[in-house]
Amino acid sequence: MIEHSYQIDPRPADLGGGWRLRLLEGGEEVGGGVFPLSGYATAENAEEAARYAYEDALAEASAWLASRDED
């Protein structure tokens, strides 16, 4: 059975901050995406913006894992 997992890593501020999602199948990256802060951030809510972006990355990872369970 092939193991499915994910990794969410912080992105550098000069790339927009936020998070990078890596979808892993058998230890190899098979997809993913980036979730920058720019869609959420203002000077007053940087922590909240980071949380929203992380939650979006986590939701994407969870949906992908659920779809792998159906196979």
N, C-alpha and C positions, 0 to 999 in steps of 0.2 A: 504494500500500500504506500502510495506517495504522500509524504507529509506536506501539508499546506500551512503556511504561517505568513506573518507580515512583520515589518519593521517600520517604525515611525521615528524619523530623525529630525532634529532642528535644522533649519536652513540658515545660512549666514544672512546677517542684516543687509549686506550689500546686494543680495539677490532677492530682497523683499521680505526676509524673515519668514516666519511660519514654519511649515513642516514638509518633509519629503516622505512619501509613503512608498514602500517597496513591498510588492506582493511576491511571495516566495513559494516555489513548488519544488520539492526535493532539494532545497537549499539554493536553487537558481532563481534569479529574478525573472519573473514572467510578466510583470506589469507594475503599475503604480501611478503616482502622480505627485504634483506639488500643490500645496495649500498655503499660499502666501497670505500675509496679514493685510495686504492692501485693500481687500474688499471689506474689511471690518474696522480697520484701525483709525483712530483719531489720537491726538496727543493725550486726551484724557482717559482713554480706555485701552491702553496697550496690553495689559494683562488679560482683560476680557476678550480682546481680539485674538490673542494667542490661544486662549481656551476654545473659542469658537472654531478657529482654524483646526485645532487638534481634534475637536469633536467631529468635524467634517471628515477628516482623514480617518478617524476611528470608525465612523459609520461606513465609509467606503470599504475599509478593510473587513469589517464585520459582514457586510453584504457579500463580498467576494468569498469569504470563508463559508458562508451559508450556501452559496451556489456550488462550491466544491463538494460539500457534504451530499448534495443531491446527485452527484455523478456516480 
